[in-house]
Amino acid sequence: MTPIRLINAASELPEAWSSCVLAAIGDACLKLLRMDEAAYPEECHDYAEGLLVLDGEMVLSMQGTIMRVGAGELCIVPAGVPHSVAPGSRSTLLILDS
C-alpha cells in the first residue's frame, strides 16, 4: 500500500469540517478532518475519541475547560464527555473513534 500524505489529503477534502475515513482498524475508524476558524458545536459520543492535531492548533472545550492542542499533540476525549471546538481553531486533525 502507498503511504498517505495526510496534510495533502486533508487539503483535497471538499470543505472544512467534512471528514473522510482513511481506514478501519478492528472496530475503530481512522478519519481525517480539516478545520477552519469556525466553531464546531458540542457533541457527545458513547465511545472514546482520540484527536491528534497534525498541524496548526485546535481550541477544544471539554467539561467547561478550554485547552489548546497543538501540532503533534493528542487529546483523548473519554466516552460520554461533551466536547466542542471553539472559534479560532485551524488545523488538520486525525480522529480515531469507533
N, CA, C and O atoms as CSV, one atom per row, in Angstrom:
chain,resi,resn,atom,element,x,y,z
A,1,MET,N,N,0.839,-1.179,0.000
A,1,MET,CA,C,0.000,0.000,0.000
A,1,MET,C,C,0.882,1.239,0.000
A,1,MET,O,O,1.941,1.259,0.628
A,2,THR,N,N,0.448,2.250,-0.693
A,2,THR,CA,C,1.177,3.510,-0.770
A,2,THR,C,C,0.909,4.351,0.472
A,2,THR,O,O,-0.241,4.443,0.902
A,3,PRO,N,N,1.932,4.966,1.061
A,3,PRO,CA,C,1.713,5.847,2.213
A,3,PRO,C,C,0.791,7.013,1.844
A,3,PRO,O,O,0.781,7.483,0.706
A,4,ILE,N,N,0.029,7.460,2.821
A,4,ILE,CA,C,-0.882,8.586,2.627
A,4,ILE,C,C,-0.239,9.846,3.197
A,4,ILE,O,O,0.126,9.882,4.372
A,5,ARG,N,N,-0.102,10.864,2.380
A,5,ARG,CA,C,0.397,12.163,2.850
A,5,ARG,C,C,-0.799,12.899,3.436
A,5,ARG,O,O,-1.610,13.471,2.707
A,6,LEU,N,N,-0.900,12.878,4.767
A,6,LEU,CA,C,-2.106,13.337,5.450
A,6,LEU,C,C,-2.437,14.801,5.197
A,6,LEU,O,O,-3.600,15.131,4.965
A,7,ILE,N,N,-1.460,15.673,5.236
A,7,ILE,CA,C,-1.721,17.102,5.026
A,7,ILE,C,C,-2.233,17.328,3.599
A,7,ILE,O,O,-3.162,18.110,3.395
A,8,ASN,N,N,-1.642,16.657,2.621
A,8,ASN,CA,C,-2.111,16.780,1.238
A,8,ASN,C,C,-3.531,16.240,1.094
A,8,ASN,O,O,-4.370,16.860,0.442
A,9,ALA,N,N,-3.797,15.094,1.697
A,9,ALA,CA,C,-5.131,14.500,1.614
A,9,ALA,C,C,-6.175,15.419,2.252
A,9,ALA,O,O,-7.287,15.538,1.738
A,10,ALA,N,N,-5.830,16.066,3.362
A,10,ALA,CA,C,-6.762,16.992,4.028
A,10,ALA,C,C,-7.049,18.198,3.150
A,10,ALA,O,O,-8.178,18.687,3.120
A,11,SER,N,N,-6.046,18.680,2.438
A,11,SER,CA,C,-6.262,19.851,1.577
A,11,SER,C,C,-7.182,19.530,0.402
A,11,SER,O,O,-7.751,20.435,-0.209
A,12,GLU,N,N,-7.327,18.245,0.086
A,12,GLU,CA,C,-8.195,17.826,-1.017
A,12,GLU,C,C,-9.639,17.556,-0.581
A,12,GLU,O,O,-10.497,17.275,-1.418
A,13,LEU,N,N,-9.907,17.640,0.728
A,13,LEU,CA,C,-11.286,17.446,1.189
A,13,LEU,C,C,-12.156,18.567,0.631
A,13,LEU,O,O,-11.688,19.698,0.494
A,14,PRO,N,N,-13.413,18.273,0.307
A,14,PRO,CA,C,-14.263,19.268,-0.369
A,14,PRO,C,C,-14.508,20.542,0.432
A,14,PRO,O,O,-14.667,21.613,-0.153
A,15,GLU,N,N,-14.539,20.447,1.739
A,15,GLU,CA,C,-14.757,21.633,2.575
A,15,GLU,C,C,-14.290,21.355,3.988
A,15,GLU,O,O,-14.123,20.202,4.386
A,16,ALA,N,N,-14.082,22.413,4.737
A,16,ALA,CA,C,-13.704,22.263,6.132
A,16,ALA,C,C,-14.812,21.530,6.888
A,16,ALA,O,O,-15.989,21.639,6.544
A,17,TRP,N,N,-14.431,20.803,7.896
A,17,TRP,CA,C,-15.324,20.061,8.778
A,17,TRP,C,C,-15.964,18.847,8.109
A,17,TRP,O,O,-16.826,18.210,8.713
A,18,SER,N,N,-15.572,18.509,6.888
A,18,SER,CA,C,-16.042,17.261,6.299
A,18,SER,C,C,-14.895,16.261,6.430
A,18,SER,O,O,-13.796,16.489,5.925
A,19,SER,N,N,-15.163,15.172,7.102
A,19,SER,CA,C,-14.100,14.195,7.330
A,19,SER,C,C,-14.193,13.070,6.304
A,19,SER,O,O,-15.226,12.866,5.665
A,20,CYS,N,N,-13.100,12.360,6.168
A,20,CYS,CA,C,-13.111,11.153,5.340
A,20,CYS,C,C,-12.486,10.031,6.158
A,20,CYS,O,O,-11.543,10.250,6.918
A,21,VAL,N,N,-13.017,8.849,5.994
A,21,VAL,CA,C,-12.484,7.676,6.681
A,21,VAL,C,C,-11.311,7.154,5.867
A,21,VAL,O,O,-11.458,6.799,4.698
A,22,LEU,N,N,-10.149,7.112,6.497
A,22,LEU,CA,C,-8.950,6.615,5.824
A,22,LEU,C,C,-8.834,5.102,5.921
A,22,LEU,O,O,-8.381,4.439,4.988
A,23,ALA,N,N,-9.256,4.558,7.077
A,23,ALA,CA,C,-9.112,3.120,7.287
A,23,ALA,C,C,-9.977,2.678,8.453
A,23,ALA,O,O,-10.313,3.460,9.343
A,24,ALA,N,N,-10.326,1.406,8.421
A,24,ALA,CA,C,-10.953,0.758,9.561
A,24,ALA,C,C,-9.914,-0.185,10.142
A,24,ALA,O,O,-9.301,-0.973,9.422
A,25,ILE,N,N,-9.724,-0.095,11.450
A,25,ILE,CA,C,-8.737,-0.933,12.136
A,25,ILE,C,C,-9.485,-1.633,13.261
A,25,ILE,O,O,-9.764,-1.029,14.297
A,26,GLY,N,N,-9.806,-2.896,13.060
A,26,GLY,CA,C,-10.674,-3.583,14.013
A,26,GLY,C,C,-12.029,-2.887,14.021
A,26,GLY,O,O,-12.644,-2.692,12.973
A,27,ASP,N,N,-12.484,-2.517,15.204
A,27,ASP,CA,C,-13.757,-1.803,15.332
A,27,ASP,C,C,-13.581,-0.290,15.256
A,27,ASP,O,O,-14.563,0.447,15.350
A,28,ALA,N,N,-12.365,0.178,15.091
A,28,ALA,CA,C,-12.081,1.617,15.094
A,28,ALA,C,C,-11.986,2.178,13.682
A,28,ALA,O,O,-11.666,1.464,12.732
A,29,CYS,N,N,-12.269,3.465,13.565
A,29,CYS,CA,C,-12.121,4.192,12.301
A,29,CYS,C,C,-11.043,5.246,12.467
A,29,CYS,O,O,-10.946,5.895,13.509
A,30,LEU,N,N,-10.249,5.407,11.449
A,30,LEU,CA,C,-9.246,6.450,11.385
A,30,LEU,C,C,-9.747,7.470,10.377
A,30,LEU,O,O,-9.878,7.162,9.192
A,31,LYS,N,N,-10.031,8.699,10.847
A,31,LYS,CA,C,-10.623,9.732,10.000
A,31,LYS,C,C,-9.689,10.933,9.895
A,31,LYS,O,O,-8.894,11.204,10.796
A,32,LEU,N,N,-9.800,11.638,8.790
A,32,LEU,CA,C,-9.027,12.844,8.544
A,32,LEU,C,C,-9.998,14.016,8.406
A,32,LEU,O,O,-11.036,13.899,7.756
A,33,LEU,N,N,-9.654,15.139,9.020
A,33,LEU,CA,C,-10.529,16.304,9.034
A,33,LEU,C,C,-9.702,17.572,8.916
A,33,LEU,O,O,-8.636,17.692,9.520
A,34,ARG,N,N,-10.198,18.508,8.139
A,34,ARG,CA,C,-9.565,19.827,8.035
A,34,ARG,C,C,-10.495,20.843,8.700
A,34,ARG,O,O,-11.660,20.970,8.320
A,35,MET,N,N,-9.975,21.560,9.688
A,35,MET,CA,C,-10.760,22.577,10.392
A,35,MET,C,C,-10.467,23.957,9.826
A,35,MET,O,O,-9.359,24.234,9.367
A,36,ASP,N,N,-11.482,24.822,9.867
A,36,ASP,CA,C,-11.237,26.230,9.617
A,36,ASP,C,C,-11.470,26.949,10.945
A,36,ASP,O,O,-11.587,26.298,11.983
A,37,GLU,N,N,-11.538,28.260,10.929
A,37,GLU,CA,C,-11.616,29.013,12.186
A,37,GLU,C,C,-13.002,29.028,12.815
A,37,GLU,O,O,-13.181,29.596,13.892
A,38,ALA,N,N,-13.982,28.414,12.163
A,38,ALA,CA,C,-15.341,28.377,12.712
A,38,ALA,C,C,-15.404,27.419,13.904
A,38,ALA,O,O,-14.596,26.499,14.027
A,39,ALA,N,N,-16.374,27.656,14.767
A,39,ALA,CA,C,-16.606,26.754,15.892
A,39,ALA,C,C,-17.337,25.503,15.408
A,39,ALA,O,O,-17.989,25.515,14.363
A,40,TYR,N,N,-17.219,24.427,16.180
A,40,TYR,CA,C,-17.981,23.219,15.896
A,40,TYR,C,C,-18.809,22.929,17.140
A,40,TYR,O,O,-18.276,22.934,18.249
A,41,PRO,N,N,-20.109,22.675,16.972
A,41,PRO,CA,C,-20.997,22.557,18.133
A,41,PRO,C,C,-20.671,21.367,19.033
A,41,PRO,O,O,-20.013,20.407,18.630
A,42,GLU,N,N,-21.156,21.473,20.258
A,42,GLU,CA,C,-20.926,20.419,21.245
A,42,GLU,C,C,-21.521,19.093,20.773
A,42,GLU,O,O,-22.600,19.040,20.185
A,43,GLU,N,N,-20.777,18.031,21.055
A,43,GLU,CA,C,-21.234,16.683,20.751
A,43,GLU,C,C,-20.775,15.759,21.861
A,43,GLU,O,O,-19.896,16.103,22.650
A,44,CYS,N,N,-21.374,14.595,21.913
A,44,CYS,CA,C,-21.037,13.610,22.934
A,44,CYS,C,C,-21.196,12.231,22.299
A,44,CYS,O,O,-22.155,11.997,21.564
A,45,HIS,N,N,-20.281,11.333,22.571
A,45,HIS,CA,C,-20.309,10.002,21.971
A,45,HIS,C,C,-20.342,8.941,23.068
A,45,HIS,O,O,-19.954,9.200,24.207
A,46,ASP,N,N,-20.803,7.763,22.718
A,46,ASP,CA,C,-20.778,6.653,23.675
A,46,ASP,C,C,-19.482,5.843,23.558
A,46,ASP,O,O,-19.401,4.712,24.037
A,47,TYR,N,N,-18.493,6.427,22.930
A,47,TYR,CA,C,-17.178,5.810,22.770
A,47,TYR,C,C,-16.112,6.887,22.968
A,47,TYR,O,O,-16.378,8.075,22.781
A,48,ALA,N,N,-14.915,6.467,23.345
A,48,ALA,CA,C,-13.797,7.406,23.475
A,48,ALA,C,C,-13.344,7.834,22.081
A,48,ALA,O,O,-13.543,7.122,21.097
A,49,GLU,N,N,-12.732,9.011,22.024
A,49,GLU,CA,C,-12.281,9.562,20.744
A,49,GLU,C,C,-10.874,10.116,20.927
A,49,GLU,O,O,-10.612,10.874,21.861
A,50,GLY,N,N,-9.976,9.735,20.033
A,50,GLY,CA,C,-8.621,10.283,20.035
A,50,GLY,C,C,-8.524,11.371,18.990
A,50,GLY,O,O,-8.878,11.148,17.832
A,51,LEU,N,N,-8.047,12.557,19.380
A,51,LEU,CA,C,-7.918,13.702,18.475
A,51,LEU,C,C,-6.444,14.083,18.385
A,51,LEU,O,O,-5.882,14.627,19.335
A,52,LEU,N,N,-5.824,13.801,17.254
A,52,LEU,CA,C,-4.405,14.090,17.037
A,52,LEU,C,C,-4.288,15.267,16.074
A,52,LEU,O,O,-4.715,15.182,14.923
A,53,VAL,N,N,-3.710,16.356,16.551
A,53,VAL,CA,C,-3.505,17.547,15.720
A,53,VAL,C,C,-2.221,17.355,14.915
A,53,VAL,O,O,-1.140,17.188,15.480
A,54,LEU,N,N,-2.352,17.381,13.599
A,54,LEU,CA,C,-1.187,17.187,12.727
A,54,LEU,C,C,-0.466,18.490,12.429
A,54,LEU,O,O,0.763,18.522,12.351
A,55,ASP,N,N,-1.227,19.565,12.263
A,55,ASP,CA,C,-0.627,20.884,12.064
A,55,ASP,C,C,-1.599,21.922,12.605
A,55,ASP,O,O,-2.780,21.625,12.790
A,56,GLY,N,N,-1.124,23.122,12.859
A,56,GLY,CA,C,-1.976,24.181,13.380
A,56,GLY,C,C,-2.307,23.980,14.847
A,56,GLY,O,O,-1.500,23.462,15.619
A,57,GLU,N,N,-3.526,24.405,15.222
A,57,GLU,CA,C,-3.944,24.335,16.622
A,57,GLU,C,C,-5.456,24.158,16.703
A,57,GLU,O,O,-6.208,24.777,15.950
A,58,MET,N,N,-5.889,23.307,17.625
A,58,MET,CA,C,-7.310,23.115,17.904
A,58,MET,C,C,-7.596,23.703,19.282
A,58,MET,O,O,-6.862,23.449,20.238
A,59,VAL,N,N,-8.669,24.490,19.379
A,59,VAL,CA,C,-9.104,25.034,20.658
A,59,VAL,C,C,-10.302,24.190,21.089
A,59,VAL,O,O,-11.409,24.358,20.578
A,60,LEU,N,N,-10.069,23.289,22.027
A,60,LEU,CA,C,-11.061,22.295,22.433
A,60,LEU,C,C,-11.696,22.690,23.756
A,60,LEU,O,O,-11.004,23.065,24.702
A,61,SER,N,N,-13.006,22.603,23.810
A,61,SER,CA,C,-13.737,22.830,25.052
A,61,SER,C,C,-14.260,21.485,25.534
A,61,SER,O,O,-14.976,20.785,24.818
A,62,MET,N,N,-13.886,21.138,26.767
A,62,MET,CA,C,-14.288,19.853,27.318
A,62,MET,C,C,-14.606,20.038,28.795
A,62,MET,O,O,-13.732,20.418,29.575
A,63,GLN,N,N,-15.835,19.776,29.180
A,63,GLN,CA,C,-16.290,19.891,30.559
A,63,GLN,C,C,-15.998,21.279,31.131
A,63,GLN,O,O,-15.557,21.406,32.273
A,64,GLY,N,N,-16.244,22.307,30.336
A,64,GLY,CA,C,-16.067,23.677,30.797
A,64,GLY,C,C,-14.632,24.181,30.780
A,64,GLY,O,O,-14.373,25.321,31.166
A,65,THR,N,N,-13.707,23.357,30.344
A,65,THR,CA,C,-12.301,23.754,30.277
A,65,THR,C,C,-11.905,23.932,28.814
A,65,THR,O,O,-12.165,23.069,27.975
A,66,ILE,N,N,-11.271,25.065,28.527
A,66,ILE,CA,C,-10.745,25.319,27.186
A,66,ILE,C,C,-9.276,24.922,27.179
A,66,ILE,O,O,-8.508,25.336,28.046
A,67,MET,N,N,-8.897,24.125,26.204
A,67,MET,CA,C,-7.476,23.765,26.083
A,67,MET,C,C,-7.025,23.934,24.644
A,67,MET,O,O,-7.785,23.695,23.706
A,68,ARG,N,N,-5.807,24.339,24.489
A,68,ARG,CA,C,-5.199,24.490,23.172
A,68,ARG,C,C,-4.360,23.250,22.914
A,68,ARG,O,O,-3.462,22.908,23.683
A,69,VAL,N,N,-4.679,22.589,21.810
A,69,VAL,CA,C,-3.977,21.364,21.441
A,69,VAL,C,C,-3.206,21.671,20.165
A,69,VAL,O,O,-3.802,21.976,19.132
A,70,GLY,N,N,-1.883,21.591,20.239
A,70,GLY,CA,C,-1.030,21.982,19.125
A,70,GLY,C,C,-0.555,20.806,18.289
A,70,GLY,O,O,-0.833,19.646,18.593
A,71,ALA,N,N,0.161,21.134,17.240
A,71,ALA,CA,C,0.696,20.139,16.311
A,71,ALA,C,C,1.504,19.085,17.061
A,71,ALA,O,O,2.362,19.401,17.885
A,72,GLY,N,N,1.207,17.829,16.754
A,72,GLY,CA,C,1.910,16.721,17.386
A,72,GLY,C,C,1.324,16.304,18.722
A,72,GLY,O,O,1.838,15.387,19.363
A,73,GLU,N,N,0.250,16.967,19.156
A,73,GLU,CA,C,-0.357,16.637,20.444
A,73,GLU,C,C,-1.650,15.840,20.241
A,73,GLU,O,O,-2.388,16.052,19.279
A,74,LEU,N,N,-1.898,14.925,21.168
A,74,LEU,CA,C,-3.050,14.045,21.137
A,74,LEU,C,C,-3.915,14.317,22.358
A,74,LEU,O,O,-3.410,14.404,23.477
A,75,CYS,N,N,-5.205,14.450,22.144
A,75,CYS,CA,C,-6.155,14.610,23.239
A,75,CYS,C,C,-7.143,13.452,23.165
A,75,CYS,O,O,-7.723,13.189,22.112
A,76,ILE,N,N,-7.332,12.761,24.289
A,76,ILE,CA,C,-8.303,11.680,24.360
A,76,ILE,C,C,-9.554,12.219,25.043
A,76,ILE,O,O,-9.493,12.693,26.178
A,77,VAL,N,N,-10.682,12.146,24.354
A,77,VAL,CA,C,-11.964,12.547,24.921
A,77,VAL,C,C,-12.651,11.263,25.386
A,77,VAL,O,O,-12.993,10.414,24.562
A,78,PRO,N,N,-12.856,11.111,26.701
A,78,PRO,CA,C,-13.490,9.885,27.194
A,78,PRO,C,C,-14.935,9.749,26.715
A,78,PRO,O,O,-15.590,10.743,26.405
A,79,ALA,N,N,-15.414,8.533,26.659
A,79,ALA,CA,C,-16.809,8.270,26.288
A,79,ALA,C,C,-17.738,9.032,27.228
A,79,ALA,O,O,-17.498,9.107,28.433
A,80,GLY,N,N,-18.802,9.595,26.660
A,80,GLY,CA,C,-19.803,10.288,27.453
A,80,GLY,C,C,-19.465,11.707,27.870
A,80,GLY,O,O,-20.243,12.332,28.591
A,81,VAL,N,N,-18.331,12.233,27.439
A,81,VAL,CA,C,-17.927,13.588,27.818
A,81,VAL,C,C,-18.271,14.562,26.689
A,81,VAL,O,O,-17.749,14.428,25.582
A,82,PRO,N,N,-19.150,15.547,26.957
A,82,PRO,CA,C,-19.467,16.551,25.935
A,82,PRO,C,C,-18.228,17.382,25.601
A,82,PRO,O,O,-17.447,17.734,26.485
A,83,HIS,N,N,-18.062,17.685,24.329
A,83,HIS,CA,C,-16.917,18.490,23.893
A,83,HIS,C,C,-17.292,19.252,22.628
A,83,HIS,O,O,-18.199,18.859,21.895
A,84,SER,N,N,-16.584,20.339,22.388
A,84,SER,CA,C,-16.810,21.158,21.203
A,84,SER,C,C,-15.488,21.806,20.808
A,84,SER,O,O,-14.516,21.784,21.563
A,85,VAL,N,N,-15.473,22.381,19.618
A,85,VAL,CA,C,-14.290,23.106,19.155
A,85,VAL,C,C,-14.656,24.579,19.140
A,85,VAL,O,O,-15.635,24.983,18.512
A,86,ALA,N,N,-13.861,25.376,19.837
A,86,ALA,CA,C,-14.108,26.815,19.952
A,86,ALA,C,C,-13.626,27.535,18.697
A,86,ALA,O,O,-12.789,27.014,17.961
A,87,PRO,N,N,-14.155,28.734,18.453
A,87,PRO,CA,C,-13.685,29.515,17.296
A,87,PRO,C,C,-12.174,29.760,17.389
A,87,PRO,O,O,-11.610,29.838,18.481
A,88,GLY,N,N,-11.548,29.875,16.250
A,88,GLY,CA,C,-10.117,30.167,16.198
A,88,GLY,C,C,-9.247,28.958,15.924
A,88,GLY,O,O,-8.032,29.092,15.775
A,89,SER,N,N,-9.841,27.792,15.857
A,89,SER,CA,C,-9.080,26.584,15.528
A,89,SER,C,C,-8.806,26.588,14.040
A,89,SER,O,O,-9.661,26.965,13.239
A,90,ARG,N,N,-7.620,26.169,13.679
A,90,ARG,CA,C,-7.283,25.990,12.270
A,90,ARG,C,C,-6.204,24.914,12.233
A,90,ARG,O,O,-5.053,25.151,12.601
A,91,SER,N,N,-6.602,23.729,11.782
A,91,SER,CA,C,-5.642,22.642,11.785
A,91,SER,C,C,-6.122,21.460,10.960
A,91,SER,O,O,-7.242,21.434,10.449
A,92,THR,N,N,-5.239,20.493,10.853
A,92,THR,CA,C,-5.567,19.201,10.277
A,92,THR,C,C,-5.602,18.226,11.442
A,92,THR,O,O,-4.691,18.180,12.268
A,93,LEU,N,N,-6.672,17.451,11.489
A,93,LEU,CA,C,-6.923,16.594,12.635
A,93,LEU,C,C,-7.079,15.152,12.182
A,93,LEU,O,O,-7.774,14.873,11.205
A,94,LEU,N,N,-6.433,14.240,12.891
A,94,LEU,CA,C,-6.613,12.818,12.680
A,94,LEU,C,C,-7.450,12.323,13.853
A,94,LEU,O,O,-7.090,12.531,15.012
A,95,ILE,N,N,-8.561,11.670,13.551
A,95,ILE,CA,C,-9.507,11.229,14.585
A,95,ILE,C,C,-9.528,9.707,14.608
A,95,ILE,O,O,-9.622,9.058,13.566
A,96,LEU,N,N,-9.438,9.146,15.810
A,96,LEU,CA,C,-9.568,7.712,15.984
A,96,LEU,C,C,-10.798,7.474,16.847
A,96,LEU,O,O,-10.837,7.894,18.003
A,97,ASP,N,N,-11.795,6.807,16.296
A,97,ASP,CA,C,-13.012,6.522,17.044
A,97,ASP,C,C,-13.641,5.227,16.546
A,97,ASP,O,O,-13.082,4.538,15.692
A,98,SER,N,N,-14.800,4.911,17.087
A,98,SER,CA,C,-15.466,3.679,16.638
A,98,SER,C,C,-16.765,3.987,15.928
A,98,SER,O,O,-17.457,3.071,15.484
